[in-house]
Amino acid sequence: MARAMPKRADVRKALRSMEAGRRRALQEAQEIADSFSIRRESLMHGIPYYTTVQAARMAVGGLEAYLRVELPVRTLQEYLRRA
């Protein structure tokens, strides 16, 4: 049985999908490169950086608490259990 030729619309749709995938891959590659340079620069200049929003919020909370009162040294997990 002979295979039917694909319709022009199907070919266009497939090409658009491939192009969109290529653009996404290029964007992801740029995001990885940007992420690397941000981490490298922060380490080279002694600037703390956080990889999650939760970690950044905890750091800010810790700094705010430190400015209010002197805190005993505890692990992050101990502070999270109390929150």
N, CA, C and O atoms as CSV, one atom per row, in Angstrom:
chain,resi,resn,atom,element,x,y,z
A,1,MET,N,N,0.839,-1.171,0.000
A,1,MET,CA,C,0.000,0.000,0.000
A,1,MET,C,C,0.892,1.246,0.000
A,1,MET,O,O,1.821,1.339,0.803
A,2,ALA,N,N,0.627,2.171,-0.862
A,2,ALA,CA,C,1.428,3.380,-1.013
A,2,ALA,C,C,1.116,4.351,0.123
A,2,ALA,O,O,-0.025,4.459,0.573
A,3,ARG,N,N,2.138,5.044,0.568
A,3,ARG,CA,C,1.942,6.048,1.622
A,3,ARG,C,C,1.436,7.335,0.999
A,3,ARG,O,O,1.856,7.719,-0.093
A,4,ALA,N,N,0.543,7.988,1.695
A,4,ALA,CA,C,-0.007,9.256,1.210
A,4,ALA,C,C,1.010,10.372,1.452
A,4,ALA,O,O,1.723,10.359,2.455
A,5,MET,N,N,1.073,11.303,0.564
A,5,MET,CA,C,1.947,12.466,0.725
A,5,MET,C,C,1.388,13.349,1.836
A,5,MET,O,O,0.175,13.541,1.927
A,6,PRO,N,N,2.263,13.883,2.676
A,6,PRO,CA,C,1.755,14.769,3.735
A,6,PRO,C,C,1.188,16.048,3.121
A,6,PRO,O,O,1.640,16.525,2.079
A,7,LYS,N,N,0.194,16.573,3.801
A,7,LYS,CA,C,-0.416,17.832,3.345
A,7,LYS,C,C,0.527,18.986,3.667
A,7,LYS,O,O,1.319,18.920,4.607
A,8,ARG,N,N,0.421,20.055,2.857
A,8,ARG,CA,C,1.283,21.230,3.078
A,8,ARG,C,C,1.123,21.785,4.495
A,8,ARG,O,O,2.098,22.180,5.133
A,9,ALA,N,N,-0.104,21.805,4.966
A,9,ALA,CA,C,-0.353,22.346,6.310
A,9,ALA,C,C,0.365,21.502,7.359
A,9,ALA,O,O,0.886,22.041,8.336
A,10,ASP,N,N,0.398,20.192,7.169
A,10,ASP,CA,C,1.081,19.319,8.126
A,10,ASP,C,C,2.590,19.557,8.094
A,10,ASP,O,O,3.246,19.550,9.135
A,11,VAL,N,N,3.135,19.768,6.895
A,11,VAL,CA,C,4.568,20.035,6.766
A,11,VAL,C,C,4.908,21.367,7.420
A,11,VAL,O,O,5.905,21.473,8.134
A,12,ARG,N,N,4.082,22.384,7.180
A,12,ARG,CA,C,4.325,23.702,7.795
A,12,ARG,C,C,4.275,23.608,9.323
A,12,ARG,O,O,5.107,24.184,10.024
A,13,LYS,N,N,3.281,22.871,9.819
A,13,LYS,CA,C,3.130,22.711,11.270
A,13,LYS,C,C,4.368,22.028,11.852
A,13,LYS,O,O,4.869,22.441,12.898
A,14,ALA,N,N,4.859,20.995,11.186
A,14,ALA,CA,C,6.046,20.287,11.664
A,14,ALA,C,C,7.262,21.211,11.652
A,14,ALA,O,O,8.053,21.197,12.596
A,15,LEU,N,N,7.421,22.011,10.599
A,15,LEU,CA,C,8.552,22.938,10.514
A,15,LEU,C,C,8.479,24.012,11.591
A,15,LEU,O,O,9.495,24.359,12.192
A,16,ARG,N,N,7.275,24.543,11.838
A,16,ARG,CA,C,7.113,25.546,12.906
A,16,ARG,C,C,7.466,24.943,14.261
A,16,ARG,O,O,8.110,25.588,15.089
A,17,SER,N,N,7.044,23.717,14.477
A,17,SER,CA,C,7.332,23.042,15.740
A,17,SER,C,C,8.834,22.844,15.924
A,17,SER,O,O,9.364,23.049,17.016
A,18,MET,N,N,9.515,22.446,14.855
A,18,MET,CA,C,10.960,22.260,14.923
A,18,MET,C,C,11.671,23.588,15.205
A,18,MET,O,O,12.614,23.633,15.995
A,19,GLU,N,N,11.224,24.652,14.566
A,19,GLU,CA,C,11.828,25.970,14.775
A,19,GLU,C,C,11.606,26.443,16.210
A,19,GLU,O,O,12.510,27.004,16.831
A,20,ALA,N,N,10.405,26.217,16.733
A,20,ALA,CA,C,10.123,26.614,18.117
A,20,ALA,C,C,11.022,25.833,19.079
A,20,ALA,O,O,11.521,26.396,20.053
A,21,GLY,N,N,11.227,24.553,18.814
A,21,GLY,CA,C,12.112,23.747,19.650
A,21,GLY,C,C,13.542,24.248,19.604
A,21,GLY,O,O,14.228,24.266,20.625
A,22,ARG,N,N,13.996,24.654,18.432
A,22,ARG,CA,C,15.355,25.187,18.282
A,22,ARG,C,C,15.502,26.490,19.064
A,22,ARG,O,O,16.515,26.708,19.729
A,23,ARG,N,N,14.488,27.358,18.983
A,23,ARG,CA,C,14.547,28.628,19.729
A,23,ARG,C,C,14.588,28.374,21.232
A,23,ARG,O,O,15.342,29.026,21.955
A,24,ARG,N,N,13.766,27.415,21.707
A,24,ARG,CA,C,13.766,27.088,23.139
A,24,ARG,C,C,15.141,26.576,23.575
A,24,ARG,O,O,15.639,26.955,24.635
A,25,ALA,N,N,15.749,25.721,22.761
A,25,ALA,CA,C,17.062,25.175,23.099
A,25,ALA,C,C,18.107,26.284,23.172
A,25,ALA,O,O,18.947,26.278,24.072
A,26,LEU,N,N,18.070,27.234,22.243
A,26,LEU,CA,C,19.014,28.352,22.268
A,26,LEU,C,C,18.799,29.233,23.487
A,26,LEU,O,O,19.759,29.696,24.103
A,27,GLN,N,N,17.541,29.462,23.834
A,27,GLN,CA,C,17.230,30.283,25.013
A,27,GLN,C,C,17.722,29.592,26.279
A,27,GLN,O,O,18.298,30.239,27.154
A,28,GLU,N,N,17.501,28.282,26.385
A,28,GLU,CA,C,17.960,27.547,27.563
A,28,GLU,C,C,19.483,27.571,27.670
A,28,GLU,O,O,20.031,27.700,28.765
A,29,ALA,N,N,20.158,27.449,26.541
A,29,ALA,CA,C,21.621,27.497,26.549
A,29,ALA,C,C,22.103,28.866,27.036
A,29,ALA,O,O,23.068,28.943,27.796
A,30,GLN,N,N,21.448,29.940,26.610
A,30,GLN,CA,C,21.819,31.287,27.053
A,30,GLN,C,C,21.558,31.459,28.546
A,30,GLN,O,O,22.354,32.084,29.248
A,31,GLU,N,N,20.439,30.905,29.038
A,31,GLU,CA,C,20.133,31.000,30.467
A,31,GLU,C,C,21.187,30.277,31.301
A,31,GLU,O,O,21.572,30.756,32.367
A,32,ILE,N,N,21.650,29.133,30.822
A,32,ILE,CA,C,22.693,28.397,31.543
A,32,ILE,C,C,23.989,29.207,31.559
A,32,ILE,O,O,24.653,29.297,32.592
A,33,ALA,N,N,24.346,29.792,30.424
A,33,ALA,CA,C,25.562,30.614,30.357
A,33,ALA,C,C,25.444,31.813,31.295
A,33,ALA,O,O,26.401,32.142,31.996
A,34,ASP,N,N,24.286,32.470,31.319
A,34,ASP,CA,C,24.078,33.614,32.218
A,34,ASP,C,C,24.198,33.182,33.674
A,34,ASP,O,O,24.830,33.864,34.481
A,35,SER,N,N,23.594,32.055,34.001
A,35,SER,CA,C,23.628,31.538,35.362
A,35,SER,C,C,25.061,31.276,35.803
A,35,SER,O,O,25.446,31.618,36.921
A,36,PHE,N,N,25.844,30.672,34.924
A,36,PHE,CA,C,27.243,30.385,35.234
A,36,PHE,C,C,28.017,31.665,35.508
A,36,PHE,O,O,28.772,31.739,36.478
A,37,SER,N,N,27.837,32.670,34.663
A,37,SER,CA,C,28.602,33.905,34.842
A,37,SER,C,C,28.195,34.632,36.127
A,37,SER,O,O,29.040,35.236,36.788
A,38,ILE,N,N,26.919,34.579,36.484
A,38,ILE,CA,C,26.471,35.214,37.733
A,38,ILE,C,C,27.105,34.509,38.930
A,38,ILE,O,O,27.604,35.170,39.840
A,39,ARG,N,N,27.092,33.184,38.939
A,39,ARG,CA,C,27.702,32.436,40.049
A,39,ARG,C,C,29.195,32.715,40.131
A,39,ARG,O,O,29.722,32.950,41.218
A,40,ARG,N,N,29.878,32.691,39.000
A,40,ARG,CA,C,31.321,32.910,38.975
A,40,ARG,C,C,31.673,34.298,39.515
A,40,ARG,O,O,32.558,34.435,40.359
A,41,GLU,N,N,30.980,35.317,39.028
A,41,GLU,CA,C,31.272,36.683,39.471
A,41,GLU,C,C,30.992,36.864,40.957
A,41,GLU,O,O,31.766,37.517,41.657
A,42,SER,N,N,29.905,36.298,41.442
A,42,SER,CA,C,29.600,36.453,42.866
A,42,SER,C,C,30.659,35.769,43.720
A,42,SER,O,O,31.063,36.307,44.751
A,43,LEU,N,N,31.113,34.591,43.303
A,43,LEU,CA,C,32.171,33.912,44.058
A,43,LEU,C,C,33.487,34.669,44.004
A,43,LEU,O,O,34.190,34.764,45.009
A,44,MET,N,N,33.823,35.205,42.848
A,44,MET,CA,C,35.090,35.931,42.707
A,44,MET,C,C,35.117,37.204,43.544
A,44,MET,O,O,36.189,37.652,43.950
A,45,HIS,N,N,33.948,37.793,43.809
A,45,HIS,CA,C,33.882,39.041,44.562
A,45,HIS,C,C,33.382,38.853,45.992
A,45,HIS,O,O,33.146,39.826,46.709
A,46,GLY,N,N,33.223,37.591,46.401
A,46,GLY,CA,C,32.809,37.321,47.778
A,46,GLY,C,C,31.382,37.743,48.083
A,46,GLY,O,O,31.063,38.085,49.221
A,47,ILE,N,N,30.538,37.720,47.088
A,47,ILE,CA,C,29.141,38.117,47.261
A,47,ILE,C,C,28.290,36.853,47.379
A,47,ILE,O,O,28.328,36.003,46.490
A,48,PRO,N,N,27.528,36.718,48.458
A,48,PRO,CA,C,26.687,35.523,48.581
A,48,PRO,C,C,25.605,35.489,47.501
A,48,PRO,O,O,25.102,36.529,47.076
A,49,TYR,N,N,25.266,34.305,47.076
A,49,TYR,CA,C,24.171,34.148,46.119
A,49,TYR,C,C,23.362,32.933,46.529
A,49,TYR,O,O,23.878,32.025,47.181
A,50,TYR,N,N,22.111,32.917,46.150
A,50,TYR,CA,C,21.199,31.857,46.546
A,50,TYR,C,C,20.550,31.285,45.289
A,50,TYR,O,O,20.207,32.015,44.359
A,51,THR,N,N,20.393,29.980,45.283
A,51,THR,CA,C,19.863,29.324,44.092
A,51,THR,C,C,18.370,29.079,44.155
A,51,THR,O,O,17.771,28.651,43.169
A,52,THR,N,N,17.755,29.345,45.310
A,52,THR,CA,C,16.302,29.210,45.414
A,52,THR,C,C,15.737,30.434,46.119
A,52,THR,O,O,16.434,31.102,46.883
A,53,VAL,N,N,14.489,30.715,45.860
A,53,VAL,CA,C,13.814,31.836,46.518
A,53,VAL,C,C,13.712,31.566,48.015
A,53,VAL,O,O,13.884,32.478,48.824
A,54,GLN,N,N,13.433,30.315,48.388
A,54,GLN,CA,C,13.320,29.986,49.805
A,54,GLN,C,C,14.635,30.269,50.539
A,54,GLN,O,O,14.623,30.818,51.640
A,55,ALA,N,N,15.753,29.903,49.943
A,55,ALA,CA,C,17.051,30.154,50.582
A,55,ALA,C,C,17.315,31.653,50.727
A,55,ALA,O,O,17.827,32.094,51.756
A,56,ALA,N,N,16.975,32.424,49.722
A,56,ALA,CA,C,17.163,33.874,49.795
A,56,ALA,C,C,16.280,34.478,50.886
A,56,ALA,O,O,16.717,35.352,51.635
A,57,ARG,N,N,15.042,34.009,50.968
A,57,ARG,CA,C,14.138,34.520,52.017
A,57,ARG,C,C,14.657,34.164,53.408
A,57,ARG,O,O,14.578,34.975,54.330
A,58,MET,N,N,15.183,32.958,53.555
A,58,MET,CA,C,15.730,32.557,54.846
A,58,MET,C,C,16.936,33.432,55.210
A,58,MET,O,O,17.105,33.809,56.369
A,59,ALA,N,N,17.754,33.745,54.239
A,59,ALA,CA,C,18.912,34.604,54.498
A,59,ALA,C,C,18.465,35.988,54.945
A,59,ALA,O,O,19.014,36.543,55.897
A,60,VAL,N,N,17.481,36.541,54.268
A,60,VAL,CA,C,16.963,37.862,54.648
A,60,VAL,C,C,16.355,37.802,56.041
A,60,VAL,O,O,16.585,38.688,56.863
A,61,GLY,N,N,15.577,36.754,56.304
A,61,GLY,CA,C,14.988,36.592,57.634
A,61,GLY,C,C,16.052,36.493,58.712
A,61,GLY,O,O,15.902,37.054,59.797
A,62,GLY,N,N,17.123,35.780,58.411
A,62,GLY,CA,C,18.218,35.655,59.372
A,62,GLY,C,C,18.896,36.981,59.637
A,62,GLY,O,O,19.211,37.303,60.783
A,63,LEU,N,N,19.121,37.749,58.589
A,63,LEU,CA,C,19.739,39.065,58.768
A,63,LEU,C,C,18.835,40.000,59.558
A,63,LEU,O,O,19.310,40.747,60.414
A,64,GLU,N,N,17.546,39.965,59.280
A,64,GLU,CA,C,16.605,40.813,60.027
A,64,GLU,C,C,16.580,40.426,61.496
A,64,GLU,O,O,16.585,41.295,62.368
A,65,ALA,N,N,16.554,39.136,61.776
A,65,ALA,CA,C,16.540,38.679,63.164
A,65,ALA,C,C,17.844,39.048,63.869
A,65,ALA,O,O,17.834,39.441,65.035
A,66,TYR,N,N,18.948,38.923,63.168
A,66,TYR,CA,C,20.244,39.264,63.742
A,66,TYR,C,C,20.301,40.738,64.135
A,66,TYR,O,O,20.911,41.098,65.142
A,67,LEU,N,N,19.669,41.576,63.340
A,67,LEU,CA,C,19.661,43.008,63.661
A,67,LEU,C,C,18.768,43.316,64.859
A,67,LEU,O,O,18.984,44.303,65.562
A,68,ARG,N,N,17.767,42.473,65.089
A,68,ARG,CA,C,16.858,42.700,66.229
A,68,ARG,C,C,17.461,42.213,67.546
A,68,ARG,O,O,17.512,42.957,68.525
A,69,VAL,N,N,17.911,40.976,67.564
A,69,VAL,CA,C,18.458,40.371,68.791
A,69,VAL,C,C,19.578,39.416,68.414
A,69,VAL,O,O,19.688,38.982,67.267
A,70,GLU,N,N,20.404,39.096,69.399
A,70,GLU,CA,C,21.444,38.106,69.148
A,70,GLU,C,C,20.809,36.720,69.200
A,70,GLU,O,O,20.103,36.387,70.152
A,71,LEU,N,N,21.063,35.926,68.183
A,71,LEU,CA,C,20.458,34.602,68.076
A,71,LEU,C,C,21.469,33.515,68.417
A,71,LEU,O,O,22.657,33.648,68.121
A,72,PRO,N,N,20.994,32.437,69.040
A,72,PRO,CA,C,21.901,31.305,69.250
A,72,PRO,C,C,22.171,30.606,67.908
A,72,PRO,O,O,21.361,30.679,66.983
A,73,VAL,N,N,23.297,29.942,67.823
A,73,VAL,CA,C,23.638,29.227,66.595
A,73,VAL,C,C,22.816,27.948,66.526
A,73,VAL,O,O,22.837,27.135,67.450
A,74,ARG,N,N,22.092,27.777,65.426
A,74,ARG,CA,C,21.289,26.572,65.172
A,74,ARG,C,C,21.392,26.228,63.697
A,74,ARG,O,O,21.771,27.060,62.873
A,75,THR,N,N,21.051,24.999,63.382
A,75,THR,CA,C,21.032,24.609,61.966
A,75,THR,C,C,19.792,25.202,61.315
A,75,THR,O,O,18.830,25.561,61.995
A,76,LEU,N,N,19.826,25.301,60.000
A,76,LEU,CA,C,18.682,25.802,59.247
A,76,LEU,C,C,17.452,24.936,59.509
A,76,LEU,O,O,16.339,25.448,59.622
A,77,GLN,N,N,17.658,23.621,59.604
A,77,GLN,CA,C,16.544,22.708,59.846
A,77,GLN,C,C,15.880,22.988,61.204
A,77,GLN,O,O,14.659,22.890,61.328
A,78,GLU,N,N,16.672,23.331,62.208
A,78,GLU,CA,C,16.111,23.650,63.521
A,78,GLU,C,C,15.229,24.905,63.432
A,78,GLU,O,O,14.147,24.956,64.018
A,79,TYR,N,N,15.697,25.896,62.704
A,79,TYR,CA,C,14.884,27.105,62.552
A,79,TYR,C,C,13.616,26.826,61.756
A,79,TYR,O,O,12.559,27.372,62.071
A,80,LEU,N,N,13.704,25.993,60.738
A,80,LEU,CA,C,12.525,25.661,59.943
A,80,LEU,C,C,11.490,24.895,60.764
A,80,LEU,O,O,10.288,25.092,60.587
A,81,ARG,N,N,11.949,24.025,61.658
A,81,ARG,CA,C,11.010,23.274,62.505
A,81,ARG,C,C,10.227,24.207,63.421
A,81,ARG,O,O,9.074,23.930,63.753
A,82,ARG,N,N,10.840,25.295,63.823
A,82,ARG,CA,C,10.185,26.238,64.732
A,82,ARG,C,C,9.265,27.210,64.019
A,82,ARG,O,O,8.416,27.838,64.652
A,83,ALA,N,N,9.422,27.343,62.706
A,83,ALA,CA,C,8.635,28.328,61.937
A,83,ALA,C,C,7.212,27.881,61.736
A,83,ALA,O,O,6.424,28.593,61.113
